[in-house]
Structure formats: structure tokens, C-alpha cells
Amino acid sequence: PWPLAILKAYGGLHCSSPAVADWFLASWSVCAPRFQVAMGNVSVGCPCVRESVRSPGALSVPELPHAHHEQGVVGARGLMQEDGDGADGCTSLDLQAQGAQPGSPLPPAASGASPLAADALREALRPLLAGHPDKLFVDCTASKAATAQWILGQLSPKGRLKVFASSPRTLAQAQQLACEDARLEALPQRLGDGASSASADAPPEPARAVVVDMAALDPAVPSAGGDEDAEVSASVSVTEWLQFTTAAELSWVISTYGIMYDALLCERVAEVMLLRQEENGPFTSIGQIAAVLEELSPDFELEWPFLCAEWLWRAISVFLHRTTHQLRTSLEWAFEHLEMNGHCLVVCVRKWEVEAVRSFVEDHQESSPIMRSLLGCERLAELYPLLSGSRGYAVQLAASPVQCEGRALLQVLQKVPCESPTAKVRTSSAVASLELVEPQAPAFGASLSEMPSICDASKVGEDAEWNPAELEELERLKENILLRKEELKTGGLSLSQQKKDPQLAKWVSRINQMFKRGAAYKEKIDARCRDRIHVPVLLSEAVQALLAPGSDKLYVDCTFGRGGHTKLILSKLSASGRLKAFDVDPLAVQVGHSLAQSDPRFEIIHRPFGEIAAAIAEPVAGVLLDTGVSTPQLRDASRGFSYNHKREGPLDLRMDQSVGLPASAWLQTVGTAELAWVLFTCGHSLDRTVATRVAEGILQWQRKHGPFSSTCQFAGALDELMPDFAQEYPRLSLPQIVFAALRTFLNREMEQLATVLQGAFDRLEMHGRVVVVTFAKWEPVVVRRFLRDHEEPRADCMAFLPSMRLEELYPGISGGYAVLRVGKIQRPTFEEVSANGRSRSATLHVLEKVPHEWPVMRSSEQQPVRPPGWGSMAATARLVEPPAPPPRAL
């Protein structure tokens, strides 16, 4: 099925040479005879310009080495994973390259990572080998003799290399090489077995570096006629395990180790697989699993076009081989046998591998000096498990992770001395400290008089006069700045270097706070923001999808902003067409009233868009949602949305400042567990441990220094709490994540998005559309949950699924309509991202309201009132982690 799936997703293939095109045609036409019809879509291009000519309608394929098809397949796989949603990626190309038929048993997967990942690994090893050529090096996942030969070539005659090989072929190659070079020692051990045999096989000297290459490992899978190189490490095969597992357990495995992070969809796949197994017998070939996925393809082909049977088999194999436990054990063993300041190089290719490495680092991470000054020893030991032990070392990232081709991620960890004091705590106390509690969102309209007083130095919006004390302070600050500048200039510092002086920056910041106040300043800011231009994202794509029902109907823009989408919609509506818009920002409402006066077809509503069902009683043809924050809001310092030090303002983060509580006031009412819940749930980039540490640090800083008065003060405190955050998350910023999480919670954005989707479809006419432009990671999750809860099953599922189970897997079957995704998820083009950097994370979702094709199942009992997304949440609660079988002796 791969050729047709690729052509459906990309519209064609753009190869770098005629030989590459011939290779694809020859290998793929064997598996899909229907591909012969579409051979004209395979074109040839020049390798030097293949990136520049790449278009949304074609997939570029790099030059592949024809003598080694295995390496070429992996390289092509890396390119196609760029548009996938998961970390595991597409692996079915291995089947096509080896000429497998759709019904043949599963062949062994091609091992080895992308060539660029191997190059990055060697580049990281090169300085270690050059600086310590006479030390011991260990490769825990030896896969190719070429890597061992390269390391031996860099070592001196006194250097040594120890490799752990699990497959017979790799072990035989390593032992043959060991016979030729006495510096090499090959051991028949699997990943993670070093810890169990540490006393017997411990190296006589500490290792300088340890390599753990997860890309070199492949689960044991059955193949035609057997595979002499397959590792036999699970006590039960995939075929055997599927015969006694349950749907809840299989769903947990698919959700944890796969690329589908959708509990309800994973449960559907598991249920259909087990039902087909009851009818047709055990799964013994890849074609049987492919047939099951083909039945469910309408549910996921637009979101996960690269989902294939081999991916599913690998997910189960990873669980049966206990690869997660083996990876954790290998890291523990590596750092126990590393010398101080030694390095461990880890190559990850799947999301769960990255999370396992990150969890290991967090458990062995040392606290920052600011955290040690704010927290007591016992609380530190609860948040940093390293301090409750007696290992004597800590783990840190030696450099930022290196992203390689094919989604491989190289992480270099270093063993360093532990400087923090140890503290003994009970395990139950440490576990309880990481429990998260959902806080109660502040009600809209809460009075600030009920809150503790807040020290707001900016006083934005108040009529304040200069008193003598302030005038004296202002003159003193100006004099100090002049003296400091002369002192720095005498020291030979340039003007740009002087601006980086901490004391000078502190005085300048205080002067800015003193001037940013009063009604005149607020009016100046409001006028400046009204004139600023906001560039809408995916403008033409969103409006085109929205107006598909016709130009003479009623439409709704739920996020007016500065009217970017609204003006284009009005230009395309007919004279009888109408448009209503929602916004809670008073400045946006003012702009909307001005537009309504010039165009009678338009009306602005000053209400949250979650109240669309209450505000609009007539049917509408389309609803548009742009969930991003507008540029004027970000640049207006008085709104408190920006963490940029150049736009200092009060820590507010409210869309409508006339209702609710500002962030500075809300932070004084919550505990660590509640704040950690907000950062973990609304941030979607922090795991549970980091969220708890950040929450504890924020509240302890607040208790010591008083309430946060400005955005710059809050952002500066976050940078001090986690100085190594940028190195561990090179593409993220801790202030950005925390600001976004607090803004999402205080404005109830999650609740509002789920509510507006339900209300919009209640008001939509049949075949009407809802177009959603999302930016944050949690927003597509809410859209996907709503879609899953209102999808309609196909005829075959209606036939063989029990009615009770059918309602669990398809919760919307008893409703009055179904929801259908129109087209695949759209993303901004390269040109749009280059012109507007804020559009890089945007995605466009188009949902349509359609009638049920099958008779609606209506229960005789009255349906209870359920919250939005309840079907997906219920599916998540039904997932059960199965017991892993014990490993079989090697």
C-alpha cells in the first residue's frame, strides 16, 4: 500500500537521478500493481537543487547508494518522516526494498540508523578518542563491524574496546575482529545485561565513554524461513502474546510505544485486531495485520498517513523485549562504570527512548544554586532523587542534543561530581510530592479586593503624580547611570558591552517602570496597539475552506483579533451574506465596532467564543477559530503577555483585563501541586518532574522576595531556577512555556475551545464547516478528541462489534450528527514561515457536520450530560498496562 499512500499524501515523487526513480519503480511495483498507473508521477531532478524545487505536491528523494539498498531505504525513510506525527516513523519501506509480498511473513527490519546519525556519533566520539586514546571505550549496542574498526583505528596500542553483541551474526563478526586485534573484547550480552553481570564482567578500569545506539537495535520479528540474525530475547512471541492479551492491554502498548497518541483510536485498532483474531485465527503474517489497518484506515489516514503493519508489530515487540527497562538498566550500568567526567553517547530514534533518557537525567540531575538557596534539604531530596542516595556523582548534558536525519537524536551525557549535600527521605514522601492536583480556575468577574495586595511598580492605567521622593530617586538613578557608564568606558568596554552590565540594566529597568504609568501612557499604548498590523496565519487556506457552503449564508469568526480573517471573508461574501465575530479583548472590540459601522453585514459580539450557542440562535454555515494570540497583544507591555525583557509590564496574562484575576494575584493563592498541574497540563512540553520542580521554585521565590510585580521579574526568576533548561530543551524557552501555560489556564482556553466546538456544531447547519487554526500542542489534541467522540463507524464495524462496545469506541453514534475531517491537516508553506516566523507551529483543521449514514442507536434511557471530550478521556482511563513477560536467556 505504500506507493499509493505516498502519492495520495504528496501527489508525486521527485527523485534525484534516473537510477533512483528506476529503483523505486522496480521495488514498489512488485507490491502494488495499481502503482503502474501512477508511474508518470515519478519525476527526476538534479541532486544539487532537490531542496529548492521541493513543493507541497511532491516528495524529494535523495541520491541512494545502489550497492547497499538497506542504507538507501533508511535514508529515504528519514525524509518521509518529516511530515509524520510520530517518532517511530514509517518502516514499511524495508518490506518493499526486499521484495516482500503483501501476504508474506514479516521480514527482518533493516538495522542501523541514518548515515547522518552515524556521522554525528563519530563526530562526538572523535574528540574523546583523540584526547584519551589509551582508555577503555564500551559499545553496548554493537551492530556493525565498521564502527568497531573505526574506533580501534582511533585508539592507541594501549587503548581497549569492549562491545556487547546480542545477535549471532554481529557476535561472530565481533569475535572474528577480536581475533585479529587483541584490543577488542566481544561479549554475548543484550542491552541492559551488563548490570546483571556487573560483578563478573565489570571492566578492570573505568570506561572513558560508553555508546548506546538505539538505532542499531531491532525487535525480534518472525521472517520467512527464520532469520539467523534475529535476537531471541522475549519469552513469548508477538503471535503468542496476541492470543491471550486483552483490548485494554493491547491499547496501552499501541499508545505507549507507537506513533498514535490517541487513546480512543488505539482502542479501536486493538478491538478490531482481537476480533479478527477470534474469527480467522492467530496473526502469523504482516498481511493479516495490514488488512486490519486497511479496515480502519478512514479513521487515521489523514492524520497518520504513514501508519503501517510493521510499525504495529514493532510496538508490540518493544514491549515484549522490555526495551525500556533494558535502556534504563544500560544507562545505570554505564554511569556506574564510567570514570568521573566520562561521557555516555545515546542515539534515540523513537519518542519513548528520548523520554526514557530524559527521565534518567532528571533522576540523576543536580539542583541549581538558586534552588538550593530556596528549598530545604528534605524538599530538595524529594524533587531531586539523586540527593537521597549516595552515588557521589551527577548526570548532566555535555552539549545540546543533535538532531540528525531520520529523526535520530544524539544526546551526550556526562558524569560529574555531585556537589549538593545528601538527605535521607522516605520513598512514599518523594512519590507523594510529585502528585498533581487540578486547581479551580478563577471565576470571571472575581474582585481584586478579595485578593492580597500586590506590589505593582508599573501602576499601568492609574493616574499617578510624581511625588518628591520619586523625583529624588529618579535623579539619583540618572546620576548613578552616568557614573557607571564612565566607569565602564574607562575599563575599555564598548557601548554594546556596557548594555550587558547587570547593575546598569537594573537601574534602567527601574526608570522604565517609573515612566510606564498614568492614563496618558495607557492611552498612548492603546493608540499604538490599535494601529499595529497583525498578520493572520493560513489566511487564504482557512477562508477558502470556510466559505465552501456558499457566499450568501451566515458565518461566524470566533476570534476577531484585528479583523484579518474577517475582512477577507467580508470581501468574498455576497450582499445577502452575513458575518458575526466574537472577542473578549476590549481593544479588538473597538476595532470591530468601527468595521461594523462601515459594513452592515458585520456584527461584533463582546463575549467569550465558548458562549456561541447562547449568543447565536439561528443556524450558521461555517465557524472559524484562530486560537493564536494577536501581535498587538504580545507587543503591548501593559497586557503582560510578553516575556521579552524589552517589553516590561505587569504580570497579568488576561485577555479581558476587566474580569478575572491577573497572574500575579493568582500565584499567591495556589500550592505546588496545583501550579505543577497547570504547567504539566497546559504547557505540554514539561514532564511531571520538571513541572513540579519549576512550580516549587516559583512559589519559594515568591515567598522569599514577595509577589511578582512585572513580567521581566518573573521571566528572570524562571531563567535563574533552571539554568540548564535551554541545553536540555534547545528548541524551548522556560519563560515561554510558563507564560503560555498560565495564560491558557487563566483564560480557560482549554475549556473554551472544547465548549466552542460543541456549541458551533450545535448551531451548524448540515454540511456546515468548522475551520480551526491551532498553534499550541494541546489544541490539536482537543480538536482530535472532539472528532473521535463524533465519528461514525463503518458498516463492517457496525456488523461485528457489540452495541455496548460500539458506543464506547464511537461515542457519537447516538447523537444527531456525525463529524468528518475534510482533507488532511494543512501547515504553512515555507514562504509563509519565512515571512512570518510565528506561523511555524500553525496547523489547519477542517471539520464538517454530516448526517448519520446508518440508523442512529438511541438508548431507551436518557443520555447523561457529559463534558466535552469525555469519550477520549474514558478511553484513556480504560487503558491497562499489561505485565511484561520475563526475558529469555540469551
Protein Blocks (a to p, Z undefined) as FASTA:
>chain_A
ZZmmmmmmnopacdfbfklmmmmmmmmmmmmmmlmmmmmmpccddfklmmmmpcfkbccd
ddddfklmmlmmmmmmmmmmmmpcbfnopaklmmmmnopafkbccddddedidfklmmmm
mmmmmmmmmmmmmbccddfbbfbfklmmmmmmmpcfkbccddddfbfklmmmmmmmmmmp
mkbccddddehilmmmmmmmgcfbdcfbdcddfklpccddddehiafkbccfbfbdfklm
mmmmcfklmmmmmmmmmmbdcfklmmmmmmmmmmmmmmnopafbfklmmmmmmmmmmmmm
mmmmmbcfklmmmmmmmmmnommmmmmmmmmmmmmmpcehiacddddfbfklmmmmmmmm
mmmcccdfklmmmpcfklmmmmmmmlmmcnopacddfbdcdddehhiacddddddddfbd
cddddfklmmmmmpccddddddehiafklpccdddfklgoiacdddfklmmmmmmmmmmm
mmmmmmmmmnopafklmmmpmklmmmmmmmmmmmngcjklmmmmmmmmmmpccddehklm
mmmmmmmnopkbccddfblonommmmmmmmmpcfkbccddddfbfklmmmmmmmmmmmmk
bccddddfklmmmmpmbdcfbdcddfbdcfklmmmmknomaccfklgcddekpablmgcj
dfklmmmmccfklmmmmmmmmnopacfklmmmmmmmmmmmmmmnopafbfklmmmmmmmm
mmmlmmmmmmbcfklmmmmmmmmmmnommmmmmmmmmmmmmmpcehiacddddfbfmlmm
mmmmmmmmmcccdfklmmmpcfklmmmmmmmlmmmbdcddehjaddddfklmmmmmmlmm
gccddddddddfbdcdddfbdcddddehklmmmmmmmpccddddddddZZ
